[in-house]
Amino acid sequence: MKVIEVLKGREYSLSEIIEYYYKVIETEVTIDIEGNMDSRLVYGIQIDKILIKKDGQQITDSEKVEIISCNLEFVREICRTFHKQLVSPFHLIDILEDNISASFRINSKIRFKEKV
């Protein structure tokens, strides 16, 4: 796994600071296509949250989805949206599912075929 891009966000309250790190990650996967092994780069997102309490104590939380798409720009756009909205790791999976589902509905050229 390789980190391609990192965006940082921060929230403040009277008793704590919350820092978010939004990372676009790259992973190489090997796919067997009709007996031929093919290597592809796939992209995902990792969100790290660091809660810094007034007394200095830090609590971290992290979540990642390593394989979202082979399209780097698509994954970058999702990551930028998460950064703008300060999405927490806890909500990563649900929001990702909504974003990807919406994208597939918009792009009517995408078709999935089941092998018979």
Phi and psi restraints in degrees (range 20) as a CNS / XPLOR table:
assign (resid 1 and name C) (resid 2 and name N)
       (resid 2 and name CA) (resid 2 and name C) 1.0 -129.3 20.0 2
assign (resid 2 and name N) (resid 2 and name CA)
       (resid 2 and name C) (resid 3 and name N) 1.0 135.8 20.0 2
assign (resid 2 and name C) (resid 3 and name N)
       (resid 3 and name CA) (resid 3 and name C) 1.0 -86.1 20.0 2
assign (resid 3 and name N) (resid 3 and name CA)
       (resid 3 and name C) (resid 4 and name N) 1.0 124.7 20.0 2
assign (resid 3 and name C) (resid 4 and name N)
       (resid 4 and name CA) (resid 4 and name C) 1.0 -93.6 20.0 2
assign (resid 4 and name N) (resid 4 and name CA)
       (resid 4 and name C) (resid 5 and name N) 1.0 -40.9 20.0 2
assign (resid 4 and name C) (resid 5 and name N)
       (resid 5 and name CA) (resid 5 and name C) 1.0 -150.6 20.0 2
assign (resid 5 and name N) (resid 5 and name CA)
       (resid 5 and name C) (resid 6 and name N) 1.0 143.9 20.0 2
assign (resid 5 and name C) (resid 6 and name N)
       (resid 6 and name CA) (resid 6 and name C) 1.0 -130.9 20.0 2
assign (resid 6 and name N) (resid 6 and name CA)
       (resid 6 and name C) (resid 7 and name N) 1.0 129.2 20.0 2
assign (resid 6 and name C) (resid 7 and name N)
       (resid 7 and name CA) (resid 7 and name C) 1.0 -116.9 20.0 2
assign (resid 7 and name N) (resid 7 and name CA)
       (resid 7 and name C) (resid 8 and name N) 1.0 140.7 20.0 2
assign (resid 7 and name C) (resid 8 and name N)
       (resid 8 and name CA) (resid 8 and name C) 1.0 -116.5 20.0 2
assign (resid 8 and name N) (resid 8 and name CA)
       (resid 8 and name C) (resid 9 and name N) 1.0 136.3 20.0 2
assign (resid 8 and name C) (resid 9 and name N)
       (resid 9 and name CA) (resid 9 and name C) 1.0 -128.2 20.0 2
assign (resid 9 and name N) (resid 9 and name CA)
       (resid 9 and name C) (resid 10 and name N) 1.0 159.8 20.0 2
assign (resid 9 and name C) (resid 10 and name N)
       (resid 10 and name CA) (resid 10 and name C) 1.0 -149.5 20.0 2
assign (resid 10 and name N) (resid 10 and name CA)
       (resid 10 and name C) (resid 11 and name N) 1.0 138.9 20.0 2
assign (resid 10 and name C) (resid 11 and name N)
       (resid 11 and name CA) (resid 11 and name C) 1.0 -121.7 20.0 2
assign (resid 11 and name N) (resid 11 and name CA)
       (resid 11 and name C) (resid 12 and name N) 1.0 147.3 20.0 2
assign (resid 11 and name C) (resid 12 and name N)
       (resid 12 and name CA) (resid 12 and name C) 1.0 -123.3 20.0 2
assign (resid 12 and name N) (resid 12 and name CA)
       (resid 12 and name C) (resid 13 and name N) 1.0 145.9 20.0 2
assign (resid 12 and name C) (resid 13 and name N)
       (resid 13 and name CA) (resid 13 and name C) 1.0 -141.7 20.0 2
assign (resid 13 and name N) (resid 13 and name CA)
       (resid 13 and name C) (resid 14 and name N) 1.0 179.7 20.0 2
assign (resid 13 and name C) (resid 14 and name N)
       (resid 14 and name CA) (resid 14 and name C) 1.0 -66.2 20.0 2
assign (resid 14 and name N) (resid 14 and name CA)
       (resid 14 and name C) (resid 15 and name N) 1.0 -29.3 20.0 2
assign (resid 14 and name C) (resid 15 and name N)
       (resid 15 and name CA) (resid 15 and name C) 1.0 -111.0 20.0 2
assign (resid 15 and name N) (resid 15 and name CA)
       (resid 15 and name C) (resid 16 and name N) 1.0 -7.0 20.0 2
assign (resid 15 and name C) (resid 16 and name N)
       (resid 16 and name CA) (resid 16 and name C) 1.0 -159.3 20.0 2
assign (resid 16 and name N) (resid 16 and name CA)
       (resid 16 and name C) (resid 17 and name N) 1.0 162.5 20.0 2
assign (resid 16 and name C) (resid 17 and name N)
       (resid 17 and name CA) (resid 17 and name C) 1.0 -122.1 20.0 2
assign (resid 17 and name N) (resid 17 and name CA)
       (resid 17 and name C) (resid 18 and name N) 1.0 136.7 20.0 2
assign (resid 17 and name C) (resid 18 and name N)
       (resid 18 and name CA) (resid 18 and name C) 1.0 -117.6 20.0 2
assign (resid 18 and name N) (resid 18 and name CA)
       (resid 18 and name C) (resid 19 and name N) 1.0 122.0 20.0 2
assign (resid 18 and name C) (resid 19 and name N)
       (resid 19 and name CA) (resid 19 and name C) 1.0 -106.9 20.0 2
assign (resid 19 and name N) (resid 19 and name CA)
       (resid 19 and name C) (resid 20 and name N) 1.0 136.3 20.0 2
assign (resid 19 and name C) (resid 20 and name N)
       (resid 20 and name CA) (resid 20 and name C) 1.0 -119.0 20.0 2
assign (resid 20 and name N) (resid 20 and name CA)
       (resid 20 and name C) (resid 21 and name N) 1.0 139.2 20.0 2
assign (resid 20 and name C) (resid 21 and name N)
       (resid 21 and name CA) (resid 21 and name C) 1.0 -122.8 20.0 2
assign (resid 21 and name N) (resid 21 and name CA)
       (resid 21 and name C) (resid 22 and name N) 1.0 117.8 20.0 2
assign (resid 21 and name C) (resid 22 and name N)
       (resid 22 and name CA) (resid 22 and name C) 1.0 -104.7 20.0 2
assign (resid 22 and name N) (resid 22 and name CA)
       (resid 22 and name C) (resid 23 and name N) 1.0 118.2 20.0 2
assign (resid 22 and name C) (resid 23 and name N)
       (resid 23 and name CA) (resid 23 and name C) 1.0 -119.7 20.0 2
assign (resid 23 and name N) (resid 23 and name CA)
       (resid 23 and name C) (resid 24 and name N) 1.0 130.8 20.0 2
assign (resid 23 and name C) (resid 24 and name N)
       (resid 24 and name CA) (resid 24 and name C) 1.0 -89.3 20.0 2
assign (resid 24 and name N) (resid 24 and name CA)
       (resid 24 and name C) (resid 25 and name N) 1.0 124.4 20.0 2
assign (resid 24 and name C) (resid 25 and name N)
       (resid 25 and name CA) (resid 25 and name C) 1.0 -116.0 20.0 2
assign (resid 25 and name N) (resid 25 and name CA)
       (resid 25 and name C) (resid 26 and name N) 1.0 150.4 20.0 2
assign (resid 25 and name C) (resid 26 and name N)
       (resid 26 and name CA) (resid 26 and name C) 1.0 -120.2 20.0 2
assign (resid 26 and name N) (resid 26 and name CA)
       (resid 26 and name C) (resid 27 and name N) 1.0 135.1 20.0 2
assign (resid 26 and name C) (resid 27 and name N)
       (resid 27 and name CA) (resid 27 and name C) 1.0 -135.0 20.0 2
assign (resid 27 and name N) (resid 27 and name CA)
       (resid 27 and name C) (resid 28 and name N) 1.0 143.9 20.0 2
assign (resid 27 and name C) (resid 28 and name N)
       (resid 28 and name CA) (resid 28 and name C) 1.0 -98.7 20.0 2
assign (resid 28 and name N) (resid 28 and name CA)
       (resid 28 and name C) (resid 29 and name N) 1.0 129.0 20.0 2
assign (resid 28 and name C) (resid 29 and name N)
       (resid 29 and name CA) (resid 29 and name C) 1.0 -120.8 20.0 2
assign (resid 29 and name N) (resid 29 and name CA)
       (resid 29 and name C) (resid 30 and name N) 1.0 152.0 20.0 2
assign (resid 29 and name C) (resid 30 and name N)
       (resid 30 and name CA) (resid 30 and name C) 1.0 -108.6 20.0 2
assign (resid 30 and name N) (resid 30 and name CA)
       (resid 30 and name C) (resid 31 and name N) 1.0 129.9 20.0 2
assign (resid 30 and name C) (resid 31 and name N)
       (resid 31 and name CA) (resid 31 and name C) 1.0 -119.4 20.0 2
assign (resid 31 and name N) (resid 31 and name CA)
       (resid 31 and name C) (resid 32 and name N) 1.0 135.4 20.0 2
assign (resid 31 and name C) (resid 32 and name N)
       (resid 32 and name CA) (resid 32 and name C) 1.0 -93.8 20.0 2
assign (resid 32 and name N) (resid 32 and name CA)
       (resid 32 and name C) (resid 33 and name N) 1.0 108.9 20.0 2
assign (resid 32 and name C) (resid 33 and name N)
       (resid 33 and name CA) (resid 33 and name C) 1.0 -112.5 20.0 2
assign (resid 33 and name N) (resid 33 and name CA)
       (resid 33 and name C) (resid 34 and name N) 1.0 103.6 20.0 2
assign (resid 33 and name C) (resid 34 and name N)
       (resid 34 and name CA) (resid 34 and name C) 1.0 50.6 20.0 2
assign (resid 34 and name N) (resid 34 and name CA)
       (resid 34 and name C) (resid 35 and name N) 1.0 46.0 20.0 2
assign (resid 34 and name C) (resid 35 and name N)
       (resid 35 and name CA) (resid 35 and name C) 1.0 86.8 20.0 2
assign (resid 35 and name N) (resid 35 and name CA)
       (resid 35 and name C) (resid 36 and name N) 1.0 -8.7 20.0 2
assign (resid 35 and name C) (resid 36 and name N)
       (resid 36 and name CA) (resid 36 and name C) 1.0 -100.6 20.0 2
assign (resid 36 and name N) (resid 36 and name CA)
       (resid 36 and name C) (resid 37 and name N) 1.0 127.9 20.0 2
assign (resid 36 and name C) (resid 37 and name N)
       (resid 37 and name CA) (resid 37 and name C) 1.0 -84.3 20.0 2
assign (resid 37 and name N) (resid 37 and name CA)
       (resid 37 and name C) (resid 38 and name N) 1.0 128.6 20.0 2
assign (resid 37 and name C) (resid 38 and name N)
       (resid 38 and name CA) (resid 38 and name C) 1.0 -128.8 20.0 2
assign (resid 38 and name N) (resid 38 and name CA)
       (resid 38 and name C) (resid 39 and name N) 1.0 138.0 20.0 2
assign (resid 38 and name C) (resid 39 and name N)
       (resid 39 and name CA) (resid 39 and name C) 1.0 -103.2 20.0 2
assign (resid 39 and name N) (resid 39 and name CA)
       (resid 39 and name C) (resid 40 and name N) 1.0 133.1 20.0 2
assign (resid 39 and name C) (resid 40 and name N)
       (resid 40 and name CA) (resid 40 and name C) 1.0 -132.9 20.0 2
assign (resid 40 and name N) (resid 40 and name CA)
       (resid 40 and name C) (resid 41 and name N) 1.0 149.4 20.0 2
assign (resid 40 and name C) (resid 41 and name N)
       (resid 41 and name CA) (resid 41 and name C) 1.0 -92.5 20.0 2
assign (resid 41 and name N) (resid 41 and name CA)
       (resid 41 and name C) (resid 42 and name N) 1.0 131.9 20.0 2
assign (resid 41 and name C) (resid 42 and name N)
       (resid 42 and name CA) (resid 42 and name C) 1.0 -123.7 20.0 2
assign (resid 42 and name N) (resid 42 and name CA)
       (resid 42 and name C) (resid 43 and name N) 1.0 156.1 20.0 2
assign (resid 42 and name C) (resid 43 and name N)
       (resid 43 and name CA) (resid 43 and name C) 1.0 -124.4 20.0 2
assign (resid 43 and name N) (resid 43 and name CA)
       (resid 43 and name C) (resid 44 and name N) 1.0 147.6 20.0 2
assign (resid 43 and name C) (resid 44 and name N)
       (resid 44 and name CA) (resid 44 and name C) 1.0 -145.0 20.0 2
assign (resid 44 and name N) (resid 44 and name CA)
       (resid 44 and name C) (resid 45 and name N) 1.0 -171.5 20.0 2
assign (resid 44 and name C) (resid 45 and name N)
       (resid 45 and name CA) (resid 45 and name C) 1.0 -134.1 20.0 2
assign (resid 45 and name N) (resid 45 and name CA)
       (resid 45 and name C) (resid 46 and name N) 1.0 139.8 20.0 2
assign (resid 45 and name C) (resid 46 and name N)
       (resid 46 and name CA) (resid 46 and name C) 1.0 -125.3 20.0 2
assign (resid 46 and name N) (resid 46 and name CA)
       (resid 46 and name C) (resid 47 and name N) 1.0 135.7 20.0 2
assign (resid 46 and name C) (resid 47 and name N)
       (resid 47 and name CA) (resid 47 and name C) 1.0 -119.6 20.0 2
assign (resid 47 and name N) (resid 47 and name CA)
       (resid 47 and name C) (resid 48 and name N) 1.0 124.5 20.0 2
assign (resid 47 and name C) (resid 48 and name N)
       (resid 48 and name CA) (resid 48 and name C) 1.0 -110.4 20.0 2
assign (resid 48 and name N) (resid 48 and name CA)
       (resid 48 and name C) (resid 49 and name N) 1.0 135.2 20.0 2
assign (resid 48 and name C) (resid 49 and name N)
       (resid 49 and name CA) (resid 49 and name C) 1.0 -121.7 20.0 2
assign (resid 49 and name N) (resid 49 and name CA)
       (resid 49 and name C) (resid 50 and name N) 1.0 129.4 20.0 2
assign (resid 49 and name C) (resid 50 and name N)
       (resid 50 and name CA) (resid 50 and name C) 1.0 -121.7 20.0 2
assign (resid 50 and name N) (resid 50 and name CA)
       (resid 50 and name C) (resid 51 and name N) 1.0 116.0 20.0 2
assign (resid 50 and name C) (resid 51 and name N)
       (resid 51 and name CA) (resid 51 and name C) 1.0 -95.0 20.0 2
assign (resid 51 and name N) (resid 51 and name CA)
       (resid 51 and name C) (resid 52 and name N) 1.0 117.3 20.0 2
assign (resid 51 and name C) (resid 52 and name N)
       (resid 52 and name CA) (resid 52 and name C) 1.0 -108.6 20.0 2
assign (resid 52 and name N) (resid 52 and name CA)
       (resid 52 and name C) (resid 53 and name N) 1.0 111.0 20.0 2
assign (resid 52 and name C) (resid 53 and name N)
       (resid 53 and name CA) (resid 53 and name C) 1.0 -81.4 20.0 2
assign (resid 53 and name N) (resid 53 and name CA)
       (resid 53 and name C) (resid 54 and name N) 1.0 163.8 20.0 2
assign (resid 53 and name C) (resid 54 and name N)
       (resid 54 and name CA) (resid 54 and name C) 1.0 -56.9 20.0 2
assign (resid 54 and name N) (resid 54 and name CA)
       (resid 54 and name C) (resid 55 and name N) 1.0 -33.9 20.0 2
assign (resid 54 and name C) (resid 55 and name N)
       (resid 55 and name CA) (resid 55 and name C) 1.0 -82.3 20.0 2
assign (resid 55 and name N) (resid 55 and name CA)
       (resid 55 and name C) (resid 56 and name N) 1.0 3.8 20.0 2
assign (resid 55 and name C) (resid 56 and name N)
       (resid 56 and name CA) (resid 56 and name C) 1.0 94.8 20.0 2
assign (resid 56 and name N) (resid 56 and name CA)
       (resid 56 and name C) (resid 57 and name N) 1.0 -11.1 20.0 2
assign (resid 56 and name C) (resid 57 and name N)
       (resid 57 and name CA) (resid 57 and name C) 1.0 -64.5 20.0 2
assign (resid 57 and name N) (resid 57 and name CA)
       (resid 57 and name C) (resid 58 and name N) 1.0 137.8 20.0 2
assign (resid 57 and name C) (resid 58 and name N)
       (resid 58 and name CA) (resid 58 and name C) 1.0 -117.3 20.0 2
assign (resid 58 and name N) (resid 58 and name CA)
       (resid 58 and name C) (resid 59 and name N) 1.0 135.0 20.0 2
assign (resid 58 and name C) (resid 59 and name N)
       (resid 59 and name CA) (resid 59 and name C) 1.0 -122.8 20.0 2
assign (resid 59 and name N) (resid 59 and name CA)
       (resid 59 and name C) (resid 60 and name N) 1.0 126.5 20.0 2
assign (resid 59 and name C) (resid 60 and name N)
       (resid 60 and name CA) (resid 60 and name C) 1.0 -112.0 20.0 2
assign (resid 60 and name N) (resid 60 and name CA)
       (resid 60 and name C) (resid 61 and name N) 1.0 150.6 20.0 2
assign (resid 60 and name C) (resid 61 and name N)
       (resid 61 and name CA) (resid 61 and name C) 1.0 -143.5 20.0 2
assign (resid 61 and name N) (resid 61 and name CA)
       (resid 61 and name C) (resid 62 and name N) 1.0 142.6 20.0 2
assign (resid 61 and name C) (resid 62 and name N)
       (resid 62 and name CA) (resid 62 and name C) 1.0 -147.7 20.0 2
assign (resid 62 and name N) (resid 62 and name CA)
       (resid 62 and name C) (resid 63 and name N) 1.0 147.7 20.0 2
assign (resid 62 and name C) (resid 63 and name N)
       (resid 63 and name CA) (resid 63 and name C) 1.0 -149.1 20.0 2
assign (resid 63 and name N) (resid 63 and name CA)
       (resid 63 and name C) (resid 64 and name N) 1.0 144.6 20.0 2
assign (resid 63 and name C) (resid 64 and name N)
       (resid 64 and name CA) (resid 64 and name C) 1.0 -145.3 20.0 2
assign (resid 64 and name N) (resid 64 and name CA)
       (resid 64 and name C) (resid 65 and name N) 1.0 154.0 20.0 2
assign (resid 64 and name C) (resid 65 and name N)
       (resid 65 and name CA) (resid 65 and name C) 1.0 -126.1 20.0 2
assign (resid 65 and name N) (resid 65 and name CA)
       (resid 65 and name C) (resid 66 and name N) 1.0 110.4 20.0 2
assign (resid 65 and name C) (resid 66 and name N)
       (resid 66 and name CA) (resid 66 and name C) 1.0 -74.8 20.0 2
assign (resid 66 and name N) (resid 66 and name CA)
       (resid 66 and name C) (resid 67 and name N) 1.0 -31.8 20.0 2
assign (resid 66 and name C) (resid 67 and name N)
       (resid 67 and name CA) (resid 67 and name C) 1.0 -121.0 20.0 2
assign (resid 67 and name N) (resid 67 and name CA)
       (resid 67 and name C) (resid 68 and name N) 1.0 107.5 20.0 2
assign (resid 67 and name C) (resid 68 and name N)
       (resid 68 and name CA) (resid 68 and name C) 1.0 -112.6 20.0 2
assign (resid 68 and name N) (resid 68 and name CA)
       (resid 68 and name C) (resid 69 and name N) 1.0 -48.4 20.0 2
assign (resid 68 and name C) (resid 69 and name N)
       (resid 69 and name CA) (resid 69 and name C) 1.0 -161.7 20.0 2
assign (resid 69 and name N) (resid 69 and name CA)
       (resid 69 and name C) (resid 70 and name N) 1.0 161.0 20.0 2
assign (resid 69 and name C) (resid 70 and name N)
       (resid 70 and name CA) (resid 70 and name C) 1.0 -85.8 20.0 2
assign (resid 70 and name N) (resid 70 and name CA)
       (resid 70 and name C) (resid 71 and name N) 1.0 -6.3 20.0 2
assign (resid 70 and name C) (resid 71 and name N)
       (resid 71 and name CA) (resid 71 and name C) 1.0 -94.7 20.0 2
assign (resid 71 and name N) (resid 71 and name CA)
       (resid 71 and name C) (resid 72 and name N) 1.0 104.4 20.0 2
assign (resid 71 and name C) (resid 72 and name N)
       (resid 72 and name CA) (resid 72 and name C) 1.0 -59.8 20.0 2
assign (resid 72 and name N) (resid 72 and name CA)
       (resid 72 and name C) (resid 73 and name N) 1.0 -43.3 20.0 2
assign (resid 72 and name C) (resid 73 and name N)
       (resid 73 and name CA) (resid 73 and name C) 1.0 -65.3 20.0 2
assign (resid 73 and name N) (resid 73 and name CA)
       (resid 73 and name C) (resid 74 and name N) 1.0 -35.2 20.0 2
assign (resid 73 and name C) (resid 74 and name N)
       (resid 74 and name CA) (resid 74 and name C) 1.0 -62.1 20.0 2
assign (resid 74 and name N) (resid 74 and name CA)
       (resid 74 and name C) (resid 75 and name N) 1.0 -45.7 20.0 2
assign (resid 74 and name C) (resid 75 and name N)
       (resid 75 and name CA) (resid 75 and name C) 1.0 -68.4 20.0 2
assign (resid 75 and name N) (resid 75 and name CA)
       (resid 75 and name C) (resid 76 and name N) 1.0 -39.6 20.0 2
assign (resid 75 and name C) (resid 76 and name N)
       (resid 76 and name CA) (resid 76 and name C) 1.0 -59.6 20.0 2
assign (resid 76 and name N) (resid 76 and name CA)
       (resid 76 and name C) (resid 77 and name N) 1.0 -42.5 20.0 2
assign (resid 76 and name C) (resid 77 and name N)
       (resid 77 and name CA) (resid 77 and name C) 1.0 -63.6 20.0 2
assign (resid 77 and name N) (resid 77 and name CA)
       (resid 77 and name C) (resid 78 and name N) 1.0 -41.9 20.0 2
assign (resid 77 and name C) (resid 78 and name N)
       (resid 78 and name CA) (resid 78 and name C) 1.0 -62.2 20.0 2
assign (resid 78 and name N) (resid 78 and name CA)
       (resid 78 and name C) (resid 79 and name N) 1.0 -44.0 20.0 2
assign (resid 78 and name C) (resid 79 and name N)
       (resid 79 and name CA) (resid 79 and name C) 1.0 -62.2 20.0 2
assign (resid 79 and name N) (resid 79 and name CA)
       (resid 79 and name C) (resid 80 and name N) 1.0 -41.4 20.0 2
assign (resid 79 and name C) (resid 80 and name N)
       (resid 80 and name CA) (resid 80 and name C) 1.0 -63.3 20.0 2
assign (resid 80 and name N) (resid 80 and name CA)
       (resid 80 and name C) (resid 81 and name N) 1.0 -38.1 20.0 2
assign (resid 80 and name C) (resid 81 and name N)
       (resid 81 and name CA) (resid 81 and name C) 1.0 -64.2 20.0 2
assign (resid 81 and name N) (resid 81 and name CA)
       (resid 81 and name C) (resid 82 and name N) 1.0 -44.1 20.0 2
assign (resid 81 and name C) (resid 82 and name N)
       (resid 82 and name CA) (resid 82 and name C) 1.0 -59.7 20.0 2
assign (resid 82 and name N) (resid 82 and name CA)
       (resid 82 and name C) (resid 83 and name N) 1.0 -41.7 20.0 2
assign (resid 82 and name C) (resid 83 and name N)
       (resid 83 and name CA) (resid 83 and name C) 1.0 -62.6 20.0 2
assign (resid 83 and name N) (resid 83 and name CA)
       (resid 83 and name C) (resid 84 and name N) 1.0 -45.7 20.0 2
assign (resid 83 and name C) (resid 84 and name N)
       (resid 84 and name CA) (resid 84 and name C) 1.0 -61.3 20.0 2
assign (resid 84 and name N) (resid 84 and name CA)
       (resid 84 and name C) (resid 85 and name N) 1.0 -36.3 20.0 2
assign (resid 84 and name C) (resid 85 and name N)
       (resid 85 and name CA) (resid 85 and name C) 1.0 -92.3 20.0 2
assign (resid 85 and name N) (resid 85 and name CA)
       (resid 85 and name C) (resid 86 and name N) 1.0 -1.8 20.0 2
assign (resid 85 and name C) (resid 86 and name N)
       (resid 86 and name CA) (resid 86 and name C) 1.0 50.7 20.0 2
assign (resid 86 and name N) (resid 86 and name CA)
       (resid 86 and name C) (resid 87 and name N) 1.0 53.5 20.0 2
assign (resid 86 and name C) (resid 87 and name N)
       (resid 87 and name CA) (resid 87 and name C) 1.0 -69.5 20.0 2
assign (resid 87 and name N) (resid 87 and name CA)
       (resid 87 and name C) (resid 88 and name N) 1.0 134.2 20.0 2
assign (resid 87 and name C) (resid 88 and name N)
       (resid 88 and name CA) (resid 88 and name C) 1.0 -87.0 20.0 2
assign (resid 88 and name N) (resid 88 and name CA)
       (resid 88 and name C) (resid 89 and name N) 1.0 159.5 20.0 2
assign (resid 88 and name C) (resid 89 and name N)
       (resid 89 and name CA) (resid 89 and name C) 1.0 -55.8 20.0 2
assign (resid 89 and name N) (resid 89 and name CA)
       (resid 89 and name C) (resid 90 and name N) 1.0 -33.2 20.0 2
assign (resid 89 and name C) (resid 90 and name N)
       (resid 90 and name CA) (resid 90 and name C) 1.0 -58.8 20.0 2
assign (resid 90 and name N) (resid 90 and name CA)
       (resid 90 and name C) (resid 91 and name N) 1.0 -32.9 20.0 2
assign (resid 90 and name C) (resid 91 and name N)
       (resid 91 and name CA) (resid 91 and name C) 1.0 -99.1 20.0 2
assign (resid 91 and name N) (resid 91 and name CA)
       (resid 91 and name C) (resid 92 and name N) 1.0 1.0 20.0 2
assign (resid 91 and name C) (resid 92 and name N)
       (resid 92 and name CA) (resid 92 and name C) 1.0 -53.0 20.0 2
assign (resid 92 and name N) (resid 92 and name CA)
       (resid 92 and name C) (resid 93 and name N) 1.0 -53.0 20.0 2
assign (resid 92 and name C) (resid 93 and name N)
       (resid 93 and name CA) (resid 93 and name C) 1.0 -62.5 20.0 2
assign (resid 93 and name N) (resid 93 and name CA)
       (resid 93 and name C) (resid 94 and name N) 1.0 -47.1 20.0 2
assign (resid 93 and name C) (resid 94 and name N)
       (resid 94 and name CA) (resid 94 and name C) 1.0 -62.7 20.0 2
assign (resid 94 and name N) (resid 94 and name CA)
       (resid 94 and name C) (resid 95 and name N) 1.0 -45.2 20.0 2
assign (resid 94 and name C) (resid 95 and name N)
       (resid 95 and name CA) (resid 95 and name C) 1.0 -70.6 20.0 2
assign (resid 95 and name N) (resid 95 and name CA)
       (resid 95 and name C) (resid 96 and name N) 1.0 -37.9 20.0 2
assign (resid 95 and name C) (resid 96 and name N)
       (resid 96 and name CA) (resid 96 and name C) 1.0 -59.7 20.0 2
assign (resid 96 and name N) (resid 96 and name CA)
       (resid 96 and name C) (resid 97 and name N) 1.0 -45.7 20.0 2
assign (resid 96 and name C) (resid 97 and name N)
       (resid 97 and name CA) (resid 97 and name C) 1.0 -58.3 20.0 2
assign (resid 97 and name N) (resid 97 and name CA)
       (resid 97 and name C) (resid 98 and name N) 1.0 -43.9 20.0 2
assign (resid 97 and name C) (resid 98 and name N)
       (resid 98 and name CA) (resid 98 and name C) 1.0 -63.6 20.0 2
assign (resid 98 and name N) (resid 98 and name CA)
       (resid 98 and name C) (resid 99 and name N) 1.0 -44.0 20.0 2
assign (resid 98 and name C) (resid 99 and name N)
       (resid 99 and name CA) (resid 99 and name C) 1.0 -64.7 20.0 2
assign (resid 99 and name N) (resid 99 and name CA)
       (resid 99 and name C) (resid 100 and name N) 1.0 -45.6 20.0 2
assign (resid 99 and name C) (resid 100 and name N)
       (resid 100 and name CA) (resid 100 and name C) 1.0 -69.0 20.0 2
assign (resid 100 and name N) (resid 100 and name CA)
       (resid 100 and name C) (resid 101 and name N) 1.0 -40.8 20.0 2
assign (resid 100 and name C) (resid 101 and name N)
       (resid 101 and name CA) (resid 101 and name C) 1.0 -60.4 20.0 2
assign (resid 101 and name N) (resid 101 and name CA)
       (resid 101 and name C) (resid 102 and name N) 1.0 -42.9 20.0 2
assign (resid 101 and name C) (resid 102 and name N)
       (resid 102 and name CA) (resid 102 and name C) 1.0 -63.2 20.0 2
assign (resid 102 and name N) (resid 102 and name CA)
       (resid 102 and name C) (resid 103 and name N) 1.0 -39.9 20.0 2
assign (resid 102 and name C) (resid 103 and name N)
       (resid 103 and name CA) (resid 103 and name C) 1.0 -63.8 20.0 2
assign (resid 103 and name N) (resid 103 and name CA)
       (resid 103 and name C) (resid 104 and name N) 1.0 -42.5 20.0 2
assign (resid 103 and name C) (resid 104 and name N)
       (resid 104 and name CA) (resid 104 and name C) 1.0 -67.1 20.0 2
assign (resid 104 and name N) (resid 104 and name CA)
       (resid 104 and name C) (resid 105 and name N) 1.0 -33.6 20.0 2
assign (resid 104 and name C) (resid 105 and name N)
       (resid 105 and name CA) (resid 105 and name C) 1.0 -67.7 20.0 2
assign (resid 105 and name N) (resid 105 and name CA)
       (resid 105 and name C) (resid 106 and name N) 1.0 -37.1 20.0 2
assign (resid 105 and name C) (resid 106 and name N)
       (resid 106 and name CA) (resid 106 and name C) 1.0 -71.0 20.0 2
assign (resid 106 and name N) (resid 106 and name CA)
       (resid 106 and name C) (resid 107 and name N) 1.0 -42.0 20.0 2
assign (resid 106 and name C) (resid 107 and name N)
       (resid 107 and name CA) (resid 107 and name C) 1.0 -90.0 20.0 2
assign (resid 107 and name N) (resid 107 and name CA)
       (resid 107 and name C) (resid 108 and name N) 1.0 89.7 20.0 2
assign (resid 107 and name C) (resid 108 and name N)
       (resid 108 and name CA) (resid 108 and name C) 1.0 -73.6 20.0 2
assign (resid 108 and name N) (resid 108 and name CA)
       (resid 108 and name C) (resid 109 and name N) 1.0 -7.2 20.0 2
assign (resid 108 and name C) (resid 109 and name N)
       (resid 109 and name CA) (resid 109 and name C) 1.0 -77.0 20.0 2
assign (resid 109 and name N) (resid 109 and name CA)
       (resid 109 and name C) (resid 110 and name N) 1.0 -15.8 20.0 2
assign (resid 109 and name C) (resid 110 and name N)
       (resid 110 and name CA) (resid 110 and name C) 1.0 -79.3 20.0 2
assign (resid 110 and name N) (resid 110 and name CA)
       (resid 110 and name C) (resid 111 and name N) 1.0 125.9 20.0 2
assign (resid 110 and name C) (resid 111 and name N)
       (resid 111 and name CA) (resid 111 and name C) 1.0 -134.1 20.0 2
assign (resid 111 and name N) (resid 111 and name CA)
       (resid 111 and name C) (resid 112 and name N) 1.0 140.8 20.0 2
assign (resid 111 and name C) (resid 112 and name N)
       (resid 112 and name CA) (resid 112 and name C) 1.0 -109.1 20.0 2
assign (resid 112 and name N) (resid 112 and name CA)
       (resid 112 and name C) (resid 113 and name N) 1.0 132.9 20.0 2
assign (resid 112 and name C) (resid 113 and name N)
       (resid 113 and name CA) (resid 113 and name C) 1.0 -120.5 20.0 2
assign (resid 113 and name N) (resid 113 and name CA)
       (resid 113 and name C) (resid 114 and name N) 1.0 136.6 20.0 2
assign (resid 113 and name C) (resid 114 and name N)
       (resid 114 and name CA) (resid 114 and name C) 1.0 -93.2 20.0 2
assign (resid 114 and name N) (resid 114 and name CA)
       (resid 114 and name C) (resid 115 and name N) 1.0 134.3 20.0 2
assign (resid 114 and name C) (resid 115 and name N)
       (resid 115 and name CA) (resid 115 and name C) 1.0 -70.7 20.0 2
assign (resid 115 and name N) (resid 115 and name CA)
       (resid 115 and name C) (resid 116 and name N) 1.0 136.3 20.0 2
